[in-house]
Amino acid sequence: IGPFWDANETWLVLAIGLLLVAFPTAHGIILTALYFPVFVLLLGLIMRGVSFEFRAKADIKYKDLWDRIFFAGSLLATLSQGFMLGMYLTGLNFTPLDYAFSCLIAICLTAGYGFIGAGWLIGKTDGALQLRAIRWAKFGLLWATIGMAAISIASPLASERIFDKWLSMPAMIYLSPLPILSLLLVVYIWRELTKLPREGDVGAWRPFFACASLFILAEIGLAYSFYPYIVPDQMTIYEAAADSSSLMIILVGACVVLPMILAYTVLSYVVFKGKTRELTYN
């Protein structure tokens, strides 16, 4: 996990920073409405960072404790993200039905993250751990699929505008490749998982890359559904945008930071490619 997790968490920090500087009004509305889950998210990220660093330096008798804190922090961070996504999808409303839907999405997104992690473990490990990761991936795929189906049904029902964007003609025909490709990817991933492990570990990375593709398709669908609104059905990105000088500053910053994050991530995967082995110092 060590070489990869810092870059992964940077995306969260970057997203909140972009939202604050580029769309300050929307930042205030969204984070005020989601104040408590944002607090839980930050608490989880702190627990992850602290436990990860302390575990590496702690005596052997304390490593299990820091493992549990790392697990708890990860669980808090992912559940809170899923809950926020659910509330955002329902237009930041706070009815009992909205809370129930958001709790379902929290569980499904957490399982989806577990699915991505299991896919990565299948590629990075072998033996008993790889077999366990295959079982985890099947479980995560099931719940991630349920979450995506729930979002696909709930989003049009929660907003007449989204309903018209997806289910009116001819848009319905033009957009049909997105759900069709997503369904095909789910079937493909499940078939790959049932065939693993193969002799020579052939195809071990396929579930991970297929999973990433599935999430990218889901994100494209969400972006299309909500554009141009940044606060659902309340405020567009143009209404929420900061003045041009602030936008120029954040544009320059993003043009510098984004390539650095991407380069660091690619470098990590290249340098630490292949199977994970027992730690040794030469």
Backbone torsions as a table, in degrees:
resi	resn	phi	psi	omega
1	ILE	NA	-34.3	-169.8
2	GLY	-48.0	-50.6	-175.3
3	PRO	-72.3	-13.3	-169.3
4	PHE	-109.2	-28.6	-164.4
5	TRP	-74.2	-30.0	179.4
6	ASP	-61.3	-46.9	179.5
7	ALA	-63.9	-37.8	-179.5
8	ASN	-63.2	-42.9	-179.0
9	GLU	-71.4	-23.8	-179.1
10	THR	-60.8	-29.3	179.8
11	TRP	-61.8	-37.3	178.5
12	LEU	-64.8	-46.1	179.9
13	VAL	-62.2	-43.1	-179.7
14	LEU	-62.9	-42.3	-178.4
15	ALA	-62.5	-45.4	-179.7
16	ILE	-67.6	-37.7	177.3
17	GLY	-63.8	-43.7	177.2
18	LEU	-62.2	-42.1	-180.0
19	LEU	-62.8	-40.6	-178.1
20	LEU	-66.9	-46.2	-173.6
21	VAL	-82.0	-42.1	-175.1
22	ALA	-82.5	-33.1	-177.1
23	PHE	-134.3	66.5	-173.4
24	PRO	-61.2	-37.9	-179.7
25	THR	-64.8	-45.5	178.1
26	ALA	-64.7	-38.2	176.5
27	HIS	-55.9	-45.6	-179.8
28	GLY	-65.1	-42.3	-178.3
29	ILE	-67.3	-48.3	-174.9
30	ILE	-68.8	-47.7	-176.8
31	LEU	-73.0	-25.7	173.8
32	THR	-69.6	-43.7	179.7
33	ALA	-66.0	-31.6	-176.5
34	LEU	-111.1	34.2	-172.4
35	TYR	-57.2	-49.5	-174.7
36	PHE	-67.2	-47.9	177.4
37	PRO	-63.3	-30.4	175.5
38	VAL	-65.7	-41.6	176.5
39	PHE	-60.1	-43.4	178.9
40	VAL	-64.6	-39.1	177.6
41	LEU	-60.0	-48.5	-179.2
42	LEU	-64.4	-39.8	176.9
43	LEU	-60.2	-44.0	178.6
44	GLY	-62.6	-41.4	179.6
45	LEU	-65.7	-38.0	177.1
46	ILE	-63.6	-45.4	179.3
47	MET	-60.6	-40.0	178.7
48	ARG	-62.7	-50.0	-176.5
49	GLY	-62.8	-46.1	-178.5
50	VAL	-64.9	-47.9	-176.6
51	SER	-66.0	-35.7	-179.5
52	PHE	-63.8	-44.6	-178.9
53	GLU	-71.4	-41.6	-177.4
54	PHE	-70.1	-33.8	-179.6
55	ARG	-61.1	-37.8	-177.7
56	ALA	-66.3	-24.1	-174.5
57	LYS	-111.2	-6.2	-174.9
58	ALA	-80.1	157.7	171.8
59	ASP	-62.8	158.5	-175.1
60	ILE	-58.3	-32.7	-176.9
61	LYS	-71.1	-16.9	-179.9
62	TYR	-101.5	-7.5	-175.7
63	LYS	-63.0	-37.0	179.2
64	ASP	-63.3	-38.5	177.7
65	LEU	-62.0	-45.5	-180.0
66	TRP	-69.6	-30.2	172.8
67	ASP	-59.7	-45.3	-178.5
68	ARG	-66.4	-37.8	178.2
69	ILE	-67.9	-38.6	176.8
70	PHE	-62.4	-42.8	177.5
71	PHE	-62.2	-46.0	-179.1
72	ALA	-62.9	-42.6	178.6
73	GLY	-63.7	-40.8	178.1
74	SER	-64.2	-41.2	179.9
75	LEU	-64.7	-43.9	177.9
76	LEU	-62.1	-42.9	-177.5
77	ALA	-64.5	-43.8	-176.9
78	THR	-75.1	-40.5	178.0
79	LEU	-62.3	-41.0	-179.6
80	SER	-67.1	-38.1	176.4
81	GLN	-62.4	-43.7	178.7
82	GLY	-64.2	-40.0	178.5
83	PHE	-64.3	-42.9	178.4
84	MET	-63.6	-39.6	177.7
85	LEU	-61.7	-43.5	179.3
86	GLY	-62.4	-43.8	179.3
87	MET	-66.9	-37.0	178.0
88	TYR	-64.6	-42.5	-178.8
89	LEU	-63.5	-30.7	-178.9
90	THR	-91.3	10.9	175.5
91	GLY	83.4	24.3	179.8
92	LEU	57.7	39.4	173.4
93	ASN	-94.9	159.3	-171.8
94	PHE	-131.9	54.3	174.2
95	THR	-94.2	163.3	177.9
96	PRO	-56.3	-37.2	179.0
97	LEU	-66.0	-39.3	177.9
98	ASP	-64.4	-40.6	178.1
99	TYR	-63.6	-41.8	-179.6
100	ALA	-64.2	-43.9	178.2
101	PHE	-62.5	-43.2	-179.0
102	SER	-64.6	-36.0	177.1
103	CYS	-66.1	-38.9	176.8
104	LEU	-63.0	-45.2	179.9
105	ILE	-65.3	-34.2	177.3
106	ALA	-60.0	-44.7	179.3
107	ILE	-65.7	-44.5	-176.6
108	CYS	-67.5	-39.9	179.6
109	LEU	-67.9	-39.3	176.4
110	THR	-60.4	-43.6	176.7
111	ALA	-64.8	-35.3	177.8
112	GLY	-64.0	-41.7	175.2
113	TYR	-63.0	-41.0	176.0
114	GLY	-61.5	-35.4	177.2
115	PHE	-63.0	-45.8	177.4
116	ILE	-60.7	-46.4	179.8
117	GLY	-62.0	-39.3	178.6
118	ALA	-65.8	-40.0	177.0
119	GLY	-61.2	-39.1	177.4
120	TRP	-66.0	-40.7	179.1
121	LEU	-65.3	-35.6	178.1
122	ILE	-59.2	-40.8	179.6
123	GLY	-75.2	-30.7	-173.3
124	LYS	-91.1	-15.3	-172.6
125	THR	-126.4	176.8	173.7
126	ASP	-147.7	178.0	177.1
127	GLY	72.1	-144.0	-174.2
128	ALA	-62.4	-40.6	-179.0
129	LEU	-65.4	-38.7	178.2
130	GLN	-63.2	-40.9	178.1
131	LEU	-63.2	-40.1	176.9
132	ARG	-65.5	-39.3	179.7
133	ALA	-64.1	-34.5	177.2
134	ILE	-63.4	-43.1	177.1
135	ARG	-63.8	-42.0	178.4
136	TRP	-62.6	-39.2	-178.4
137	ALA	-64.9	-40.4	177.8
138	LYS	-62.4	-43.8	178.3
139	PHE	-63.6	-45.9	180.0
140	GLY	-64.2	-39.1	178.7
141	LEU	-61.3	-40.7	179.6
142	LEU	-59.5	-50.3	-177.0
143	TRP	-72.5	-34.4	176.8
144	ALA	-64.2	-39.1	178.1
145	THR	-65.4	-41.3	176.6
146	ILE	-60.5	-43.0	179.6
147	GLY	-63.4	-44.0	179.4
148	MET	-65.2	-38.3	177.5
149	ALA	-65.6	-40.7	179.3
150	ALA	-63.8	-41.4	178.2
151	ILE	-65.2	-41.5	-179.1
152	SER	-63.4	-32.4	179.4
153	ILE	-82.9	-42.5	-172.8
154	ALA	-74.1	-37.0	-175.9
155	SER	-58.8	-49.4	177.6
156	PRO	-65.3	-32.2	179.6
157	LEU	-71.5	-30.3	-178.2
158	ALA	-80.3	-20.4	-176.2
159	SER	-141.6	122.4	177.1
160	GLU	-63.8	-33.9	179.1
161	ARG	-62.8	-46.4	178.3
162	ILE	-65.2	-37.7	177.0
163	PHE	-57.1	-46.2	-179.0
164	ASP	-68.2	-35.4	-177.9
165	LYS	-66.7	-32.9	-175.1
166	TRP	-98.1	-36.6	-167.6
167	LEU	-110.5	5.5	174.1
168	SER	-91.2	156.2	178.2
169	MET	-91.6	143.1	2.4
170	PRO	-92.0	7.7	-177.6
171	ALA	-57.0	-35.5	-178.3
172	MET	-59.8	-36.4	179.1
173	ILE	-73.7	-44.3	-179.0
174	TYR	-62.0	-35.2	-174.8
175	LEU	-91.1	-6.3	-176.4
176	SER	-58.4	-30.1	178.1
177	PRO	-59.0	-30.8	-178.6
178	LEU	-62.2	-57.8	179.4
179	PRO	-65.8	-32.2	-180.0
180	ILE	-66.8	-47.2	178.1
181	LEU	-61.8	-39.5	178.8
182	SER	-61.7	-44.8	179.2
183	LEU	-64.0	-41.7	178.6
184	LEU	-63.7	-37.8	178.1
185	LEU	-65.9	-40.2	177.7
186	VAL	-60.1	-45.9	179.2
187	VAL	-63.7	-42.7	-179.4
188	TYR	-62.8	-45.4	-179.1
189	ILE	-62.4	-43.4	-179.1
190	TRP	-62.3	-42.8	179.4
191	ARG	-64.4	-39.7	178.4
192	GLU	-64.3	-41.5	-179.3
193	LEU	-64.8	-35.2	179.8
194	THR	-72.0	-20.5	-178.7
195	LYS	-93.7	-10.9	-178.5
196	LEU	-87.6	153.1	-5.4
197	PRO	-82.6	144.2	176.1
198	ARG	-93.0	163.4	176.5
199	GLU	-64.5	132.6	-177.5
200	GLY	77.0	8.8	178.5
201	ASP	60.1	31.7	-179.9
202	VAL	-67.5	133.4	175.8
203	GLY	76.8	16.0	-176.9
204	ALA	-66.3	-27.5	-178.4
205	TRP	-89.2	-7.5	-176.1
206	ARG	-60.5	-45.0	179.5
207	PRO	-60.0	-36.6	-178.6
208	PHE	-64.6	-49.1	-178.2
209	PHE	-69.9	-34.9	176.3
210	ALA	-67.2	-37.3	177.0
211	CYS	-64.2	-44.0	177.8
212	ALA	-60.3	-41.0	178.4
213	SER	-63.5	-39.3	179.1
214	LEU	-62.8	-42.3	179.8
215	PHE	-69.7	-34.7	177.5
216	ILE	-63.6	-42.7	177.2
217	LEU	-61.2	-41.3	178.7
218	ALA	-63.2	-40.7	179.9
219	GLU	-68.3	-36.5	176.0
220	ILE	-62.8	-42.4	178.7
221	GLY	-62.9	-42.4	177.8
222	LEU	-64.1	-43.4	-180.0
223	ALA	-60.7	-43.3	179.0
224	TYR	-64.5	-40.2	-177.4
225	SER	-61.3	-42.1	-171.2
226	PHE	-95.6	-20.3	179.2
227	TYR	-59.5	136.9	4.9
228	PRO	-94.0	15.1	-175.3
229	TYR	-82.8	137.4	173.0
230	ILE	-105.1	-32.5	165.6
231	VAL	-104.1	116.2	-169.2
232	PRO	-49.3	118.0	175.7
233	ASP	57.2	19.8	179.5
234	GLN	-124.6	-42.3	-172.7
235	MET	-147.1	128.0	179.0
236	THR	-83.7	167.8	178.3
237	ILE	-65.1	-27.7	-179.7
238	TYR	-74.3	-36.4	177.5
239	GLU	-73.0	-31.7	-175.8
240	ALA	-90.2	-10.8	-173.2
241	ALA	-64.4	143.9	175.6
242	ALA	-73.3	178.0	179.2
243	ASP	-67.2	163.5	-171.5
244	SER	-61.4	-33.8	-179.9
245	SER	-66.1	-41.1	177.2
246	SER	-65.0	-40.6	179.0
247	LEU	-64.1	-37.0	179.3
248	MET	-66.5	-40.8	179.0
249	ILE	-62.6	-46.4	-177.8
250	ILE	-70.1	-29.4	176.2
251	LEU	-65.2	-46.9	178.6
252	VAL	-61.9	-43.4	178.5
253	GLY	-61.3	-43.4	180.0
254	ALA	-65.6	-38.1	179.5
255	CYS	-64.8	-26.7	177.6
256	VAL	-85.3	-45.7	-172.2
257	VAL	-74.1	-43.5	-176.3
258	LEU	-57.8	-49.4	177.5
259	PRO	-61.4	-33.7	179.5
260	MET	-66.1	-44.1	179.0
261	ILE	-63.9	-44.7	179.6
262	LEU	-62.9	-42.5	-179.6
263	ALA	-65.1	-41.8	179.2
264	TYR	-63.5	-41.9	-179.6
265	THR	-64.0	-47.3	179.0
266	VAL	-61.5	-43.4	179.6
267	LEU	-59.7	-42.3	179.8
268	SER	-61.2	-44.8	-179.0
269	TYR	-67.9	-32.6	-179.6
270	VAL	-74.8	-47.3	-177.3
271	VAL	-65.5	-40.6	-175.5
272	PHE	-105.8	33.9	178.2
273	LYS	-71.3	167.1	178.5
274	GLY	87.7	-175.5	-176.5
275	LYS	-75.9	147.0	176.2
276	THR	-76.5	132.1	179.3
277	ARG	-118.5	171.2	178.2
278	GLU	-60.7	137.9	-177.6
279	LEU	-65.8	128.6	175.9
280	THR	-138.1	155.1	177.9
281	TYR	-118.2	121.4	-179.2
282	ASN	-106.9	NA	NA
